[in-house]
């Protein structure tokens, strides 16, 4: 299993997925930097993270990043008919799909952590350039806990997105699936409906808005585990 996982990691390094992993968190940090320079008031660290960076990440950038990441991971195999080679090797099929899932979840978690780190640097730089450095305590525990819970809550739609990307060779299907899920989450949030609180794409934002952030995080993690088992079982029968 470790050998298959290492091969998947090496493939990630040789594709655009690695660039995506760094670029998307850096994009949010650039937005934070520009907001710091343009803002005439002195912001607090809590407002920067919990009123600005984390909501944008959970609401839009993370789902879109996972959509692109899963599409790239699937396209690596689809574009050159590499599935024929992989599945002809004397390796249990479930290990191949499980390794891809571990890489996708690990990359998603890494992007969230990079986002938090880049946001910290961007806010500090923006404060230095504007002469209005952030004030108030920098609550490392709360920032780390929120990043961890957002990561857990995103496991469900990450598994679903990878499932679609590996199942269908046409990348438009994967992109459409991810964009559609994100648009539904946006509609649910704008209408403030409580009937779709457990829709997978809504769970990361619920971590930030709910009085009990552990509930959507546990729901996303549990849903991700169920989807992971179903994905591996379904794909190894189809391929």
N, C-alpha and C positions, 0 to 999 in steps of 0.2 A: 504493500500500500504506500509506503514512504517513497519508494522509487517512482511510482506512478505520480504521486503528488509532486515530487521534485521535477519531473518532466513537465507537468502542467505549469509550475512556477517559472521554469525556464522559457516555456512558450509565451507566458505572459510578458516576460522581459523582452522578448523579441518582437512584440506586437505594439500596436498603438494603445493597448489597454494600460500599459505602464504610464504613458504620457497622459492619458485620461485621468489616471489615479491621482496625479499631481496637479493637473491643470484645473480641474473643477474646484477643489478646495482653494487653490490660488485665486480663482476668479472671485470667490466670495470674499477673500481677504482684500482684493482690489476694491470691491464695492465698499467694504468697511473703511478702507483708507480714504476713498473719495468722500464718503459720508462724513468722516472725521474732519477733513479739510473744509468741506462746505458748511458744516454745522457751526453756528455762531454761539451755541451754548456749550458749556463744559459737560460732557456726558459722564455717566458713572460706568464702572466696569460691568455692573449687573445689567444695565440697559443695553450695553453693546452686545453682550452675549445672549441675554434672555429675551430682549425685546427686538433684537435686530438679527443677529447672525444665526442663532439656532432656529428661529421660525422660518427664515428664508431657506435654510438647509433642509429642515424637515418637511416643509410645505412643497418645495419645488425642486431644488437642486439635487438633493439625494435621490428622489425617484428617477429623475432624468439621467443622473449619473449611472445608476444601477441599470437602467434601460440600455444605455450605450455600452456599458461594460458587458452585460450579458450577451448583447448582440455581437460584440467583438469576439467574445469567447466562443460563441457558436460558429461564427463565420470563419474562425481559424480552421475548423474541421470541415465545414461545408464547402469552402471555396475550392479546395483541391481534392475533394473526395477522400479526405484522410480517414473518414470513418471506416472505409473498407480495410485500410491498413491496421488501424487500431484494433478493430474487433476481430481481426484474424490472428492477433497475437495470443499466446497462451496465458492470458490474464483474465481473471473473472470480470465480466462486464460491469458488475455493480461497482467495482473499484474504480473504473474509469470515470463513471458518472459521479461517484461520490467525491473523487479527487477534484473534479471541476467545480462541484458545489462548495467544497472547502475553500478553494481558491477564490470563488466569487464572494463568499461570505467574509473571508479574510480581507479581500480588497475593499469591500464595503465598509468594514470596521476601520481599516487603515485610512480611508478617505475621511471618515468622521473625525478621527483623531487628528489628522493633518489639518482639517478645517479649524478645529479648536486652537491648534498651535499657530496656524497662519493668522487667525483672527487676533490672537494676542499680540503677535508681532506687528500686524497692520495697525492695530489700535495704538500701540506704543509709538510707532513711526508717525502716524497721523497726528497724534498729540504733540509730538516734537515739532513737526512741520507747521502746525497751526498755532502753536503756543497755548493750546488748551488740552493738556494731558488728562486722561480719564481720572476720575476721583472715586473715592470710596474703596471699600475692601475688595480684594480680588479673591473671591471664594473658590479656591481650587477644588474643594470637595464637591460643591454644587455643580461646578462646570464638568468635572469628571463623571459625576453621577448622571447628569443629563446626557452626556455623550454616550455613556454606557447604555442607558435606557433607550435612547433613540436607536442605537445599533441593534439592541435586542428586538425592538418593535419592528424594525425593518427586515427582519429575517424572513417573514412570511412572503412579502411581495418580492424579495430577492430570489427565493426559491421558485416562486411562480414564474418570474421573469426568465430565469435560467432554463426552466423546463420548456417554455415556449421557444426560446432561442435555440435549444438543442434539438427540439422536435421538428421544427420547420426550417428548411434550408433558405427560404426567402426571408431576407433580413427585414423586409417591410412588415411582415407579420409580427416580428418581435418588437420593432419600433412602434407599430400601431397599438400593440397590446399595452406597452408601457405608457405611451402618451395617453391612451384612453383611460387607464387606471388613474393617472395623475389628474386628468381633466375631471373625472368623476369626483375625486377627492376635493378638488377646488370647488366644484359645484356644491358638494355637501357642506363644505366650510362656509361658503358664501351664504347659503340658505340657512345655516345654523341648525341643520337637521340632526336629531339625535338618533334617527333610525338606522344610520349607517356608521355608528361609532366603531364597529369592529370590521369595517371594510379595510383590507390590508394596507392600502395607501393612506388611510386616515390615521392609522395608529401612531406614527412618529409625531404628528402634530398634537395628538391627544396627550402624549407624554408631557408636553409643555403646557397644555391648557387644563388638564385634569387635576382635580384635587388629590387624586391618588395616582401618581405617574407610574407606579409599579404595575397597575392593572393592565394598561395597554401594552406595556413592555412584556409582561408575562404572556399576554394573549398573542403578541407577535412572535415570541419565541416558541410557544407551544404550536401555533399554526405553522411556523417554519419547520418544526420537527416532523409534523404530520405530512406537510408538502414534500419534504425531503425524502421520506420513506416512499411516498406515492410516486414521486418523480423517478427515483432509481428503479423501483419495481416496474413502472410502465415503460421506461426507455429501454431497459435491458431485454424486454420482450419484443419491442418493435424493431430495434436495430438488428 
